[in-house]
Amino acid sequence: MTKILHIVGGGMAGSEAAWQAANMGLPVVIHEMRPKVGTFAHRTGDLAEMVCSNSFRSDDDEQNAVGLLHWEMRAAGGLVITMADRHRLPAGGALAVDRDAFARAVTQALHAHSLVTVTDEEVTTLPASGDWIIATGPLTSPALAESIHAISGSDALAFFDAIAPIVHADTIDMNVAWRQSRYDKGETEAERTAYINCPMTRDQYESFIDALLAADKT
Amino acid sequence: MAERGRETLRFGPMKPVGLTNAHRPEDKPYAVVQLRRDNALGTLYNIVGFQTKMKYGAQTSVLRTIPGLENAQFARLGGIHRNTFINSPTLLDSQMRLKARPNIRFAGQITGVEGYVESAAMGLLAGRMAAAGMTGQSLPPVPASTAMGALVAHITGGADARTFQPMNVNFGLFPPVEAKGGRRGRKDRYKAYTDRAKADFLNWLGEGPHAAAAE
């Protein structure tokens, strides 16, 4: 019986793992639930979709550890780095890419590989048999995370990164807002004025709460 | 938070105490939205306590109802992101296999590496390790002096399991370079790290199974 390597997740890790294994002569199946099952962060069904930024960070392979990692992946014939190089954008010393063109190129290369199959079948439990690589990323489904927890009998852990909105300071109306720390706390003038404050009347507060409660949530 | 009660925010992050409106000192605000400096330059401010589940479109219009933020431009909107990773130092062996189920490997951010590049690198290793094992080829361990080796050594044992947190690649994960006579400058030291890594990596590639180059 021919052995097949199953890879769960078609992000950076899953795509690269599939490419490497297939190039060593092994049939590979990538299980990527997108676009059938989406996530809040992804926009497409492409493999290797870049969700956060479009940068692979420093490309300096002499002075930077990330740049060194680029170099090593180039030496090892990495698919991700090859396509990143092909679709790079001007970005100083960083390796930034056209993210759509990059993801399409990775997707096409894997689809075109004779030993690679891509399926949208979702995997919700850790398989008991067969050879698997789990590369489901930071948005691993709760069901699969629970299965990992049950089998490992130890700390499979999940946490939430909560991010508050960030405003460009020069777009705040300082005729309305003012600088002051609560109770004017602080040793220096800079500390006593560390915060920008936006005042609300009772009516403004009530309508703000109404708008907040009515807004679409993720 | 607002869902817990209409007054929750006014007694939490939006409480007006200890603040006097510099423009209208006689008017006591009913509530106050505070923004905290987010970068050294002072060009970015985050809204304190406003981690929110609101969708992006709704978020912009709701936040612009805050007095003073009517024309605000947002560098980043708020959100709550799930970030799941396993405790690799206790769960994985040096081959990135689940100790309790050696037919299963892990790769990418779920192993506690951070970033696209690190994820791709761990995928590269996991793919090669799996393929070597399944096709009966031998793959020597990637040297810890290389970036890939340093990362995999960190997550599969080098890191403290009790305080394990997602990690970017950095020279602190590498075995120290031997100093040759006197203190080196940082530039020289980094160059020494990368020179050593490149030589060791090429040597490792030469010892292992030969994969076809990309395309």
Interface residues (C-beta under 8 A of the other chain):
Chain A: K3 L5 I7 G9 G11 M12 A13 G14 S15 E16 A17 A18 W19 Q20 A21 N23 M24 G25 L26 A41 M50 C52 F56 R57 D61 E62 Q63 N64 A65 V66 G67 L68 L69 H70 W71 E72 M73 A75 A76 G77 G78 L79 V80 I81 T82 A109 L126 P127 A128 S129 G130 D131 W132 I133 I134 A135 T136 G137 P138 L139 T140 A145 I148 I151 S152 G153 S154 D155 A156 L157 A158 F159 F160 D161 A162 I163 A164 P165 I166 V167 H168 A169 D170 T171 I172 D173 M174 N175 V176 A177 W178 R179 Q180 R182 Y183 D184 A194 Y195 I196 N197 C198 P199 M200 T201 R202 Q204 Y205 E206 S207 F208 I209 A211 L212 L213 A215 D216 K217 T218
Chain B: A2 E3 R6 L9 R10 M14 P16 V17 G18 L19 T20 N21 A22 H23 R24 D27 P29 Y30 A31 V32 V33 Q34 L35 R36 R37 D38 G42 T43 L44 Y45 N46 I47 V48 G49 F50 Q51 T52 K53 M54 K55 G57 A58 Q59 S61 V62 L63 T65 I66 P67 G68 L69 E70 N71 A72 Q73 F74 A75 R76 L77 G78 G79 I80 H81 R82 N83 T84 F85 I86 N87 T90 L91 L98 A100 R101 N103 I104 R105 F106 A107 G108 Q109 I110 G115 Y116 V117 E118 S119 A120 A121 M122 G123 L124 A126 G127 R128 A130 A131 A132 G133 M134 T135 Q137 T146 A147 M148 A150 L151 A161 N168 V169 N170 F171 L173 F174 K187 Y190 K191 Y193 T194 A197 K198 F201 L202 L205 P209 A211 A212 A213 A214 E215
